[in-house]
């Protein structure tokens, strides 16, 4: 069974016939408009009190120091009521007030205090309303998305798979915008404290306007990832992206085979069915353990230690005790691999493990799976155990139990998505590794670990262009030659290779996986490398230094600056 269910997003077949703008009109109320609408009457009351107080004070007669009648101007009355009604109490008076004036000022003070209390009470009530808080959050989210000036990915769904993927992408410096219908998951995102500021909004990803608000129409949106746990919701995201932004690649997860075919009609970059995929990986682990070891290692996050390799198992009877579609998918893959499979229901009690060489515990409950696996190990210590894990809370228990294989759907989806996002060419290399037989995979493991040890390397794609590799470009442009062997040597000591090996050489439309170190590099080639951090730094020194390139290719040590090269030329003459 094929490991990949995908159609290239670059497909020329498109469902969109009319180009339309990506909608962003999410049903909500603008925060400022909401304030003006709700605070209109309290403000009218306050203004009325203020106006009557000013007018009354201006009309009441007073007496000056000489006993003459005088009246305050409207401006003077406004000035006095302003500092009095706002409780500032400045105290500046033209003349001593008469009793009527004092009575009026007293009434104005109590009226204004009552008005201010009414205004602030209404304002505080408004601030506590969910509609207002949502409107403010929506405006803040809109501003954050508009303010992104670098490529970002739109992630729909921040469950276990989305969270694992987001942390890995954040670790590599990739920007994200998150949409999830569950407010508790948005709170988890805030608590995760990722390195970059991740705009997030609560809402249904099936709403195209919400996706538009989250940046689907943003010029810096470089891809959409649908990682919700609902196939219908993921399908809606795929549809919206294909019809509104067909040039943007989409990666999605899916659990039902029927929904996979529906999604493929909208040409996503990849549809990952974890249940189907795990059965294929399990068969690979049984028949080609070294291939499975290398494949899973290369899909891991950089710095992950190489997983152990299990011995190749002899054929025999397998038992699958699982709920729903997961058990059916795994049993189908095992049967397609030529194995005899018995399916039992988890609710039927402990099965009979006599003459069983492998057991898959795939119930919805982690407790049930662990108990069945423990009983199987007690009855048959040599049995191969594959256990399904749904909750991260049982990780420590499974680590202590140490089954032969653990199926975590969210991790499988996240790691495969991460490998695809690294580079389509890198994922092509992973697919190439998955087609290797066991001996080829063992040879590849020896080739990689002999130079890079047993920690997952950093994949890098180096285009041989004037921008990405200027020194190498200039050397080739002058008619010289560069091989991969010379390119991947220490610029300070050409007798020692750096911690990097090539996994791919792309020339035009031709791709060569695991090219020979004697392969020549030409202008416009793309070189895929597996590196360590130090090896990557040494390679960067070579790519940007003319002196380093000439030294590596000819063994001649030349000055690194044009002044010293000019002086050396004068001396030689």
BABA-245865 format. One record per residue (C-alpha): x, y, z. Coordinates in steps of 0.05 Angstrom, whole numbers. Each point is the difference from the previous one (the first is absolute). Layout:
BABA-245865
X,Y,Z
...
//
This chain:
BABA-245865
0,0,0
27,69,-17
24,39,59
-21,67,-29
-69,24,-20
14,64,-37
-8,42,-62
48,55,-16
-28,68,15
32,26,-63
-51,-40,-40
-26,38,-61
-71,-26,13
-38,52,40
-72,2,25
-2,75,7
-31,34,-61
-9,71,27
52,37,41
-30,31,63
29,38,58
12,-40,64
-55,20,48
17,29,69
-69,24,22
-6,-42,63
-68,13,33
19,44,59
-7,71,25
55,51,-4
25,15,70
-2,76,-8
-70,-3,-30
-22,-45,57
26,50,51
-34,58,-34
-66,-38,-5
-1,-25,71
27,64,31
-44,47,-40
-54,10,53
47,5,60
41,52,-37
-63,39,-18
-20,0,73
68,26,21
1,54,-54
-70,22,20
19,6,73
63,38,-19
-38,47,-47
-56,16,50
52,12,55
39,49,-44
-63,36,-24
-29,7,70
65,28,28
5,50,-56
-71,25,11
3,7,76
19,71,22
58,12,46
31,59,38
70,28,-11
46,30,53
-33,68,-8
-71,-27,9
-18,4,-73
-40,-54,-36
41,-43,-48
-10,-64,-39
50,-52,-23
11,-8,-74
-15,-67,-32
74,-13,-7
14,17,73
-58,-45,21
25,-56,-44
70,8,29
-25,-3,72
-48,-59,-11
55,-38,-37
49,-1,58
-56,-8,51
-39,-56,-34
63,-39,-14
18,5,75
65,35,-15
-18,58,46
46,53,-28
-32,55,43
9,62,-44
-59,49,12
-13,69,-28
-44,22,57
-30,-32,61
-62,-39,-18
-69,19,26
-44,-51,35
-41,-16,-63
64,-11,-39
27,-46,55
-64,-40,1
3,-7,-76
73,-23,3
-18,-50,54
-56,-29,-42
47,-2,-61
53,-38,40
-49,-54,23
-31,-5,-70
69,-6,-34
22,-53,50
-63,-40,-14
12,9,-76
72,-23,5
-20,-61,41
-52,-18,-52
51,8,-57
54,-41,34
-50,-54,21
-24,-7,-72
72,-1,-25
22,-54,48
-61,-42,-17
18,7,-74
72,-22,13
-26,-64,32
-46,-18,-58
24,-59,-43
-21,36,-64
44,60,16
59,-42,21
-6,-42,-63
-3,63,-43
63,27,32
35,-67,-8
-21,-2,-73
27,69,-14
65,-16,35
6,-65,-40
-14,36,-65
54,51,15
51,-54,17
-12,-38,-64
4,63,-43
66,17,35
35,-64,-21
54,17,-51
32,-69,-8
-25,-67,-27
-47,-37,46
-43,-63,3
-74,-1,16
-13,-56,49
-72,-23,10
-5,-41,63
43,3,63
-14,-68,28
55,-49,17
24,-6,-73
-4,75,-12
36,16,65
57,-49,-14
7,29,-70
-3,72,24
55,-11,51
45,-33,-51
-12,55,-51
11,54,52
66,-32,18
23,7,-72
-22,73,-3
-63,-8,-42
-58,48,12
-71,-25,12
-71,25,4
-47,-47,38
-76,-11,-6
-37,-48,46
-73,-6,21
17,-21,71
17,61,45
37,-45,49
51,-17,-54
11,74,-14
15,8,74
50,-58,-5
34,35,-57
7,63,42
29,-41,57
50,-36,-45
40,64,-7
29,-13,-69
61,39,-21
-39,41,-52
-65,36,11
-54,-45,-30
-66,34,-17
-58,-46,19
-75,5,-5
-57,-43,25
-50,-19,-55
-24,-52,-48
53,-12,-55
-57,-20,-46
-17,74,-7
40,26,-61
-5,71,27
35,-22,64
56,-31,-41
4,65,-39
5,39,64
55,-48,23
41,16,-62
-22,-46,-56
0,60,-47
63,30,31
57,5,-51
48,-31,51
-42,-63,11
44,-56,-26
-43,-59,18
-61,-27,37
1,-59,48
-66,-32,21
13,-39,64
-69,-3,33
-26,-67,24
-63,5,-44
5,-22,-73
-58,45,-20
34,61,28
66,-18,-34
-37,-10,-65
-31,69,6
69,31,11
27,-36,-62
-59,23,-41
7,73,21
75,1,-13
-7,-32,-69
-57,44,-24
24,66,30
76,-8,-2
17,-58,-47
73,20,-2
9,-13,74
19,-72,19
-43,-37,50
17,-59,46
-56,-34,37
-14,-60,44
-58,-48,-11
-26,-63,33
-50,-29,-49
19,-28,-68
-64,28,-30
19,70,23
70,-7,-28
-28,-7,-71
-45,61,11
60,41,23
42,-21,-59
-50,31,-48
23,67,27
74,-15,-15
32,8,69
75,-8,5
-10,-61,45
-54,-37,37
27,-39,59
-43,-58,26
35,-21,65
-38,-66,4
18,-20,-70
71,26,8
13,-37,65
-19,-67,-30
50,12,-57
54,21,49
-14,-62,43
8,-46,-60
64,37,-18
26,-10,71
-15,-74,-3
29,-14,-70
53,54,-7
20,22,70
60,41,-22
-42,37,-52
-52,16,54
55,23,47
30,48,-51
-68,25,-24
-26,17,70
67,30,21
3,46,-61
-70,25,15
17,17,72
19,68,27
73,19,-8
42,-27,58
-44,-61,13
39,-64,15
-7,-56,-50
-54,-49,24
19,-73,12
-10,-51,-56
-41,-62,13
19,-67,-29
-38,-22,-62
-58,-43,22
-19,-67,-28
-69,-8,-30
-55,-24,45
-69,14,27
-15,71,21
-56,25,43
-32,70,-4
-45,23,57
-22,70,-18
-60,45,-5
-30,25,-66
40,20,-61
69,-4,32
-5,-75,10
-28,-10,-71
56,42,-32
56,-36,38
-29,-69,-13
-7,16,-74
73,21,-6
24,-62,37
-41,-45,-45
25,36,-62
71,-16,25
-18,-75,-1
-11,-9,75
-56,-39,32
-41,48,43
-54,-13,53
-45,58,19
-33,2,69
-41,53,36
31,32,63
-66,-7,37
2,-76,-8
50,-8,56
71,-26,0
13,-38,-65
39,-65,-5
73,15,-20
19,-72,-15
42,-5,-64
-4,76,-10
65,33,-22
-25,71,0
-55,39,35
-28,69,-16
-38,32,59
-39,56,-32
-61,15,44
-23,72,13
21,-7,73
74,2,17
-14,-38,64
-32,-57,-39
57,-2,-50
53,-2,54
-36,-55,39
-9,-43,-62
73,9,-19
23,-17,71
-41,-64,0
28,-19,-68
71,10,25
-13,-43,62
-30,-56,-42
51,4,-57
64,39,18
26,-4,-72
-62,31,-32
7,64,-41
-42,55,32
-28,61,-35
-39,46,46
-44,59,-19
7,63,43
-53,55,-1
17,42,62
67,32,15
-13,-15,74
18,-73,-10
67,14,-32
40,-17,63
-38,-65,9
13,-23,-72
73,22,5
7,-45,62
-37,-58,-34
40,9,-64
-41,-35,-54
32,-15,-67
-41,54,-35
-44,58,24
-51,32,-45
-14,73,15
-43,27,-57
14,73,16
76,-9,3
0,-39,-65
-39,55,-35
43,55,30
67,-31,-17
-20,-17,-71
-28,71,-10
64,29,28
43,-40,-49
-44,23,-58
5,73,22
75,-4,5
3,-6,-75
-37,-38,-54
68,-25,-23
17,-25,69
-66,-36,5
16,-31,-67
64,-27,30
-39,-29,59
-46,-35,-49
61,-26,-37
27,-29,65
-67,-34,13
7,-38,-66
69,-28,19
10,-73,18
30,-17,68
72,-6,-25
-3,68,-35
-27,32,63
56,-31,41
51,29,-48
-33,68,4
1,-3,76
74,-15,0
14,56,-49
-37,52,41
21,-21,70
74,-7,-20
1,76,-10
-59,26,40
-7,-49,59
-69,-25,22
-36,66,10
-50,23,-53
35,51,-45
-24,67,-25
-24,-3,-73
20,60,-42
-11,17,-74
57,40,-32
-16,32,-68
64,14,-39
-19,71,-18
33,68,6
-43,16,60
5,-65,40
71,-22,-18
35,61,-30
71,-25,7
-15,-68,-31
-41,35,-55
59,46,-18
48,-59,-1
-44,-40,-47
-15,61,-42
75,6,-14
0,-70,-30
27,-39,60
-28,-64,29
-27,-17,69
-17,-69,25
-43,-17,61
62,-29,32
38,66,-3
-61,41,19
-11,-40,64
70,7,28
26,43,57
18,69,-28
56,4,51
28,-70,-14
-21,-32,-66
24,-69,23
-59,-5,48
-73,-5,-22
-53,41,35
-60,-30,35
-45,-2,-61
-19,-50,-54
-41,10,-63
-68,-34,-3
-21,30,-67
25,37,-62
-52,34,-44
20,24,-69
-59,27,-40
-55,-52,5
49,-56,16
7,-21,72
56,-47,25
-7,-27,70
63,-15,40
47,25,-54
73,-21,-2
49,47,33
36,5,-67
-62,31,-32
13,69,-29
-41,60,22
-24,48,-53
-33,68,0
-75,-3,16
6,-69,32
-34,-12,67
39,-40,50
-37,-34,58
43,-11,61
-6,-34,68
42,41,48
21,12,71
0,71,27
76,7,-5
2,-30,-69
-53,50,-23
41,58,27
62,-25,-36
-39,-9,-65
-26,72,5
71,24,6
16,-36,-65
-61,24,-38
17,73,12
76,-1,-2
37,0,-67
65,-17,35
-31,-61,34
-28,-27,-66
67,8,-35
37,-32,58
-48,-60,2
3,-11,-75
74,13,-13
35,-5,68
28,70,-13
-5,45,61
-19,69,-25
-13,65,37
-72,9,21
-5,75,-17
9,35,-67
54,46,30
46,-58,18
-14,-34,-66
20,64,-37
64,7,42
17,-73,-13
-10,11,-75
47,61,2
52,-41,38
-4,-57,-50
12,48,-57
//
